[in-house]
Amino acid sequence: MRLRLRSGALATGCLLAEALGIALFLRGFFPLPVKSVPRGEARAEPPAEPAPPGPGIVSNWTKLPPPVFRKVVFVLIDALRDDFVFGSKGKQFMPYTTQVIEKGTSYSFIAEAKPPTVTMPRIKALMTGSIPGFIEVVVNLNSPALMNDNLIWQAKAAGKRIIFYGDDTWVKLFPKHFVEYDGTASFFVSDFTEVDYNVTRHLDRVLKREDWDLLILHYLGLDHIGHVFGPNSPLVGPKLREMDNILKKIHISLLSKEGEDSLPSLLVVCGDHGMSETGSHGGSSEGEVHTPLLFISSAFEKKSGPLTQLELVQQTDLASTLAVGLGLPISRNSVGNIILPVVGGRTMREQLRFLHMNGFQLSRLLQENTPAYEKDLGYEQFKIAEKSHGNWIKLYLEGNNSEILLNLSKKVLKQYLEALKSLSSSLSKQVAQYDMYSMMVGTVIIMEVLLLLLLSVPKALSSQAEFEVLLSPPLFSLLFYLMCLMLCAVHVIVCTSAESLCYFCSMSWLTALGVMMLISVLMCSILSAAGKILENSRLPLKNPLASSGWSEVDVLILAGTIGHVLSLGASSFIEEEHQTWYFLINTLCLALCQELCRNHFLLKECNLQLGTTVTQNFDGIGVASECKKIDIPAASDSKLGKATSSAEFIKGSDRWISLASPWIILICCRLLRSLNQTGVQWAHRPDFGHWLTSSEHKSELSVLAAISLVMIFVLVQRRCSLVSKIAMALGLLGIYSYRAAIGNVVFPWQHDSKDISKGITEARFVYVFVLGIVFTGTKDLLKSQVISADSSVKSTGLWEVYSGLVLLSALLFRPHNLPVLVFCLLIQTVMTKYIWRPLKFDVAQITIMHYWFGQAFFYFQGNSNGIATVDVSAGFVGLESYMEVPAIFLTAFTTYAGPLLWAIHLLCCLSSEVSRNSAGVGHGCFCYALMRSIPVAIYIILVTGLRYHLFIWSVFSPKLLYEGVHVFITAAICLFFTAMDQNHSQKAQD
């Protein structure tokens, strides 16, 4: 029995299997942190003071030290960069805060956040003192309750009354912990004012009351401004001034409530993360990881001069510092150190007690995570400091007040600080472990898919575009069952002997068995394909003359693909991957220019020498081929058709436009490179996009946006129906109205843009036309698939679906990025009319060129392999409140708009040529799947080998997430390809 699969169906099935493998690998690569102590086990008796040496003297201090502060107000300003407070903007827009920093009773630090720099993991780090796993960037969209030991839970267990106002992520992380709260939606980035007003409106009432111990305020407006307009927006200054007035009100209120006999209060100001130069966050650039950390209290000494060099501390240090400040135990999972100046006003015995508690907690966490903990430098240093501390206690209890006691206290203090630093450093490297079994299972599936696709190339790209799978031979049946049994045995052994919980082992046996059967099926299919290749290799070629040589374009495509895959092993090439794609498409344009010149001049010269034109005579074909010295396979595998078409094209009036087309494309690409600086090395440099988005050049941006929208209509409408043309025109007008409503651009009759809104109505107006155009195209597609087999109806339907996606992209793109969409459409038009059709490239070549340009346009949009360049604001266009599914879809669509539009254009291009090559859509789908599978499979291997690399979390991990999402999107694209592949060719010969 033989199972025949179309090449498109085979590619889609392989990509779906690969998506499963990617999901398993990602789940194993991004596990949750290990040794997370549940809250029920976290409360334990604090350690006693180190025992003094010798008999007769015993310290009786076994309880927690008393709190240092009576009340604590914790103000978290989302996306507050350090230069917003300590730089020129701070002096200009935050005068009161600057005065307190330079001349008041305060301590100032720069707190370093670890990537991923998104809100939910940063809140966890601030409150637990631990370093959340990198996968928290995905969980950030839907925060589950935090079950690990944390400052909020410890405060509630100690009877502290906590009030919270702000980002509702806190309410999700700490349910039922606050005696009073008011949460605001954190993901609706179009709201700059209401989201902060909902916090501030409670302040006057709460500050007058005495029935609270900890007040937490989380302001989101600054972060939202950054997402939509960037850090240099004129809206940033007024927002900072608003925050300054709020801090002034809180500080004055706290000072007025302090009495002579009461403990002082503490005001803490910090950011959860910073902001990149584009206004986003999530990566590891300096602007994203450096945030200000201010401690303001009357307990501190007053500053006497200007701000000196700021000390760099870790964001995780705050949890330990606030814990001792409130008289609470330090969280069991904390890897942070106490910031000593904050408690420096206490007695030396209390300070040493604080540091001993911190060291004891860190050493215990080290013991739980490291088998050979006794050999760790930090542990050895802590034991030495603990022994010295015991000697100090002995002298102290004996009443020794000499200089010896003072010098010993300074020595012990220094020893503790060195030990804490070493312990924290060791733990920061061991907070997570890899689930190697899940990673290996995912890797096996991915590598099997790649191998099957490579072995299927001869059959899948044949004229029949079919792949045969032998199902009946007893050998393969026996092999299938043997593999299933072997994999089940391995699964049992691994899952029963694994020391830590494995995700794949936690699956149900039915699910695990399904995965093992999939691995077995893929292996049998690989052996079947390999056997078929060996069998065919023994047979003589039916037509030796039909074999063609490699053209320069073929060599470039192969070399470029291999070179790009190999470059993924270097962190610098990943950070600057856009440079690789820019180089490849520029080189491709030069190769196409050479190919066009050969077809226009060398072919004509050869025909003149023969004294005859190219006719439908096989002798003429042979001479022309000999004279060209190159063979580019035609879609119909006919050299006669290629030669005739080339000759006819030479006589046409578009000859010089064709010759100029590669240079036009090169100019377009060069202009696009200047629009958005991306990557890491040069991302900070100003680009044309920054110039356009500055408030001084709003009129220039408005003109550019208007011209771009007109050009989009001109380039798209040519193949649309009349109804779709009208809908497209109205939709593009609605896009400009939306951007004018939110203040990005202005109409000619507008003198100012003070009356800005969220543009909800205008955006929804455009969504109606997007859905209308897509619906019209879908109706034509269903008609061509079900009622009639008219290829022209199908081509029109596909183009209208494509037009609807272009309109959606224009709505979601920021105004300065609209030229990217224009150049995308222009290059597609030029290449289709003046390069691909005249030169008669085959489907594989056209598909790979589409893939290359799709990858280049991913970076032309301003994307990079860092999470910070994801434009979150696009997910909320037209939404009044946060809706998870639409927000995720719109954000993903905007991020991958370049590859998506080029893939759908490929489908339109191949469908329009179906009369010449009936298997073109299937070939294109297969080639696209293969081009996506090669880098993913190789990168999975590289990341596994480099999992302990210094830049694994800052460089390699974000790229892995991008690759994973791209596989899922490519699988969806190939499903669409397969649905459109209605090629009913003749039965293949067995």
Secondary structure as the mmCIF struct_conf table of DSSP 4:
data_model
#
loop_
_struct_conf.conf_type_id
_struct_conf.id
_struct_conf.beg_label_comp_id
_struct_conf.beg_label_asym_id
_struct_conf.beg_label_seq_id
_struct_conf.end_label_comp_id
_struct_conf.end_label_asym_id
_struct_conf.end_label_seq_id
STRN STRN1 ARG A 2 ARG A 6
HELX_RH_AL_P HELX_RH_AL_P1 SER A 7 PHE A 29
BEND BEND1 PHE A 30 PHE A 30
HELX_LH_PP_P HELX_LH_PP_P1 PRO A 31 PRO A 33
BEND BEND2 VAL A 34 VAL A 34
STRN STRN2 PRO A 38 PRO A 38
HELX_RH_AL_P HELX_RH_AL_P2 ARG A 39 ALA A 42
HELX_LH_PP_P HELX_LH_PP_P2 GLU A 45 PRO A 52
BEND BEND3 PRO A 53 GLY A 56
BEND BEND4 LYS A 63 LYS A 63
HELX_LH_PP_P HELX_LH_PP_P3 LEU A 64 PRO A 67
BEND BEND5 VAL A 68 VAL A 68
BEND BEND6 ARG A 70 ARG A 70
STRN STRN3 VAL A 72 ILE A 77
TURN_TY1_P TURN_TY1_P1 ASP A 78 ALA A 79
HELX_RH_AL_P HELX_RH_AL_P3 ASP A 82 PHE A 86
BEND BEND7 GLY A 87 GLY A 87
HELX_RH_AL_P HELX_RH_AL_P4 SER A 88 PHE A 93
HELX_RH_AL_P HELX_RH_AL_P5 PRO A 95 LYS A 103
BEND BEND8 GLY A 104 THR A 105
STRN STRN4 SER A 106 GLU A 112
HELX_LH_PP_P HELX_LH_PP_P4 ALA A 113 LYS A 114
BEND BEND9 PRO A 115 PRO A 116
HELX_RH_AL_P HELX_RH_AL_P6 THR A 119 THR A 128
BEND BEND10 SER A 130 SER A 130
TURN_TY1_P TURN_TY1_P2 PHE A 134 ILE A 135
HELX_RH_AL_P HELX_RH_AL_P7 GLU A 136 VAL A 139
TURN_TY1_P TURN_TY1_P3 ASN A 140 LEU A 141
BEND BEND11 ASN A 142 ASN A 142
HELX_LH_PP_P HELX_LH_PP_P5 SER A 143 LEU A 146
STRN STRN5 ASN A 148 ASN A 148
HELX_RH_AL_P HELX_RH_AL_P8 LEU A 151 ALA A 157
TURN_TY1_P TURN_TY1_P4 ALA A 158 GLY A 159
STRN STRN6 ILE A 162 ASP A 167
TURN_TY1_P TURN_TY1_P5 ASP A 168 ASP A 168
HELX_RH_AL_P HELX_RH_AL_P9 THR A 169 LEU A 173
BEND BEND12 PHE A 174 PHE A 174
TURN_TY1_P TURN_TY1_P6 PRO A 175 LYS A 176
BEND BEND13 VAL A 179 VAL A 179
STRN STRN7 GLU A 180 THR A 184
BEND BEND14 SER A 186 PHE A 187
TURN_TY1_P TURN_TY1_P7 VAL A 189 SER A 190
BEND BEND15 PHE A 192 THR A 193
HELX_RH_AL_P HELX_RH_AL_P10 GLU A 194 THR A 200
TURN_TY1_P TURN_TY1_P8 ARG A 201 HIS A 202
HELX_RH_AL_P HELX_RH_AL_P11 LEU A 203 LYS A 208
BEND BEND16 ASP A 211 ASP A 211
BEND BEND17 ASP A 213 ASP A 213
STRN STRN8 LEU A 214 TYR A 219
HELX_RH_AL_P HELX_RH_AL_P12 GLY A 221 PHE A 229
TURN_TY1_P TURN_TY1_P9 PRO A 231 ASN A 232
TURN_TY1_P TURN_TY1_P10 PRO A 234 LEU A 235
HELX_RH_AL_P HELX_RH_AL_P13 VAL A 236 LYS A 257
BEND BEND18 GLU A 260 SER A 262
HELX_LH_PP_P HELX_LH_PP_P6 LEU A 263 SER A 265
STRN STRN9 LEU A 266 CYS A 270
BEND BEND19 ASP A 272 HIS A 273
TURN_TY1_P TURN_TY1_P11 GLU A 277 THR A 278
BEND BEND20 GLY A 279 GLY A 279
BEND BEND21 GLY A 282 GLY A 283
HELX_RH_AL_P HELX_RH_AL_P14 GLU A 286 VAL A 289
STRN STRN10 HIS A 290 ILE A 296
TURN_TY1_P TURN_TY1_P12 SER A 298 ALA A 299
BEND BEND22 PHE A 300 PHE A 300
HELX_LH_PP_P HELX_LH_PP_P7 GLU A 301 LYS A 303
BEND BEND23 GLY A 305 PRO A 306
HELX_LH_PP_P HELX_LH_PP_P8 GLN A 309 LEU A 310
STRN STRN11 GLU A 311 GLN A 314
TURN_TY1_P TURN_TY1_P13 GLN A 315 THR A 316
HELX_RH_AL_P HELX_RH_AL_P15 ASP A 317 GLY A 325
TURN_TY1_P TURN_TY1_P14 LEU A 326 GLY A 327
HELX_LH_PP_P HELX_LH_PP_P9 PRO A 329 SER A 331
TURN_TY1_P TURN_TY1_P15 ARG A 332 ASN A 333
HELX_RH_3T_P HELX_RH_3T_P1 LEU A 340 VAL A 343
TURN_TY1_P TURN_TY1_P16 GLY A 344 GLY A 345
BEND BEND24 ARG A 346 ARG A 346
HELX_RH_AL_P HELX_RH_AL_P16 MET A 348 ASN A 369
TURN_TY1_P TURN_TY1_P17 PRO A 371 ALA A 372
HELX_RH_3T_P HELX_RH_3T_P2 TYR A 373 LYS A 375
HELX_RH_AL_P HELX_RH_AL_P17 LEU A 377 LEU A 397
TURN_TY1_P TURN_TY1_P18 GLU A 398 GLY A 399
BEND BEND25 SER A 402 SER A 402
HELX_RH_AL_P HELX_RH_AL_P18 GLU A 403 SER A 428
TURN_TY1_P TURN_TY1_P19 LYS A 429 LYS A 429
BEND BEND26 GLN A 430 VAL A 431
HELX_RH_AL_P HELX_RH_AL_P19 MET A 436 LEU A 455
TURN_TY1_P TURN_TY1_P20 SER A 456 SER A 456
HELX_RH_AL_P HELX_RH_AL_P20 VAL A 457 ALA A 460
TURN_TY1_P TURN_TY1_P21 LEU A 461 LEU A 461
BEND BEND27 SER A 462 GLN A 464
STRN STRN12 GLU A 466 LEU A 470
HELX_RH_AL_P HELX_RH_AL_P21 PRO A 474 SER A 497
BEND BEND28 GLU A 499 SER A 500
HELX_RH_AL_P HELX_RH_AL_P22 TYR A 503 SER A 506
BEND BEND29 MET A 507 MET A 507
HELX_RH_AL_P HELX_RH_AL_P23 TRP A 509 SER A 537
TURN_TY1_P TURN_TY1_P22 ARG A 538 ARG A 538
BEND BEND30 LEU A 539 LEU A 539
HELX_LH_PP_P HELX_LH_PP_P10 PRO A 540 LEU A 541
BEND BEND31 LYS A 542 LYS A 542
HELX_RH_3T_P HELX_RH_3T_P3 PRO A 544 ALA A 546
HELX_RH_AL_P HELX_RH_AL_P24 GLU A 552 SER A 567
TURN_TY1_P TURN_TY1_P23 LEU A 568 GLY A 569
BEND BEND32 ALA A 570 ALA A 570
HELX_RH_AL_P HELX_RH_AL_P25 SER A 571 GLU A 575
TURN_TY1_P TURN_TY1_P24 GLU A 576 GLU A 576
HELX_RH_AL_P HELX_RH_AL_P26 GLU A 577 CYS A 597
HELX_RH_PI_P HELX_RH_PI_P1 ARG A 598 LEU A 602
HELX_RH_AL_P HELX_RH_AL_P27 LEU A 603 LEU A 610
TURN_TY1_P TURN_TY1_P25 GLY A 611 GLY A 611
BEND BEND33 THR A 612 THR A 612
BEND BEND34 GLN A 616 GLN A 616
HELX_RH_AL_P HELX_RH_AL_P28 PHE A 618 LYS A 628
TURN_TY1_P TURN_TY1_P26 LYS A 629 LYS A 629
TURN_TY1_P TURN_TY1_P27 ALA A 635 SER A 636
BEND BEND35 ASP A 637 ASP A 637
HELX_RH_AL_P HELX_RH_AL_P29 LYS A 639 LYS A 651
BEND BEND36 GLY A 652 GLY A 652
TURN_TY1_P TURN_TY1_P28 SER A 653 ASP A 654
HELX_RH_AL_P HELX_RH_AL_P30 ARG A 655 LEU A 675
BEND BEND37 GLY A 679 TRP A 682
TURN_TY1_P TURN_TY1_P29 ALA A 683 HIS A 684
BEND BEND38 ARG A 685 ARG A 685
HELX_RH_AL_P HELX_RH_AL_P31 PHE A 688 THR A 693
BEND BEND39 SER A 694 SER A 694
HELX_RH_3T_P HELX_RH_3T_P4 SER A 695 HIS A 697
HELX_RH_AL_P HELX_RH_AL_P32 LYS A 698 VAL A 716
HELX_RH_3T_P HELX_RH_3T_P5 GLN A 717 ARG A 719
BEND BEND40 CYS A 720 CYS A 720
HELX_RH_AL_P HELX_RH_AL_P33 LEU A 722 ALA A 741
TURN_TY1_P TURN_TY1_P30 ILE A 742 GLY A 743
BEND BEND41 ASN A 744 VAL A 745
TURN_TY1_P TURN_TY1_P31 PRO A 748 TRP A 749
BEND BEND42 HIS A 751 HIS A 751
BEND BEND43 ASP A 755 ASP A 755
HELX_RH_AL_P HELX_RH_AL_P34 ILE A 760 LEU A 782
HELX_RH_PI_P HELX_RH_PI_P2 LYS A 783 ILE A 787
HELX_RH_AL_P HELX_RH_AL_P35 SER A 791 LEU A 812
BEND BEND44 PHE A 813 PHE A 813
HELX_RH_3T_P HELX_RH_3T_P6 PRO A 815 ASN A 817
HELX_RH_AL_P HELX_RH_AL_P36 LEU A 818 MET A 831
HELX_RH_PI_P HELX_RH_PI_P3 THR A 832 TRP A 836
HELX_RH_AL_P HELX_RH_AL_P37 ARG A 837 LEU A 839
TURN_TY1_P TURN_TY1_P32 LYS A 840 LYS A 840
HELX_RH_AL_P HELX_RH_AL_P38 VAL A 843 PHE A 860
TURN_TY1_P TURN_TY1_P33 GLN A 861 GLY A 862
BEND BEND45 ASN A 865 GLY A 866
HELX_RH_3T_P HELX_RH_3T_P7 ILE A 867 THR A 869
HELX_RH_3T_P HELX_RH_3T_P8 VAL A 872 PHE A 876
TURN_TY1_P TURN_TY1_P34 VAL A 877 GLY A 878
BEND BEND46 GLU A 880 SER A 881
HELX_RH_AL_P HELX_RH_AL_P39 GLU A 884 THR A 895
TURN_TY1_P TURN_TY1_P35 TYR A 896 TYR A 896
HELX_RH_AL_P HELX_RH_AL_P40 ALA A 897 SER A 912
TURN_TY1_P TURN_TY1_P36 GLU A 913 ARG A 916
TURN_TY1_P TURN_TY1_P37 SER A 918 ALA A 919
HELX_RH_AL_P HELX_RH_AL_P41 GLY A 920 GLY A 945
TURN_TY1_P TURN_TY1_P38 LEU A 946 TYR A 948
BEND BEND47 HIS A 949 HIS A 949
TURN_TY1_P TURN_TY1_P39 LEU A 950 PHE A 951
HELX_RH_PI_P HELX_RH_PI_P4 ILE A 952 PHE A 956
HELX_RH_AL_P HELX_RH_AL_P42 SER A 957 MET A 980
HELX_LH_PP_P HELX_LH_PP_P11 SER A 985 GLN A 989
#
